[in-house]
Amino acid sequence: MQSMDLPRKVTLIDEIHVQQPNLLASCVAQARLGAGEHSVEFLLNILLECHLAMNESGNVEQESD
């Protein structure tokens, strides 16, 4: 995850926002509940890793145009 550049992370976060907005909101809301910046970043990195793993395994429904 550390080798991924910021534009790639933003693209993935946008995908997650479309596909799983509640998961993303749960991570982001932690800051409002008192979690530190590093904790929120840690949660977002886990979410990104899980999203990538699920996409690679084929267990995520892709949007159809």
Helices and strands as residue ranges (DSSP letters): H 6-19, H 21-32, H 37-57
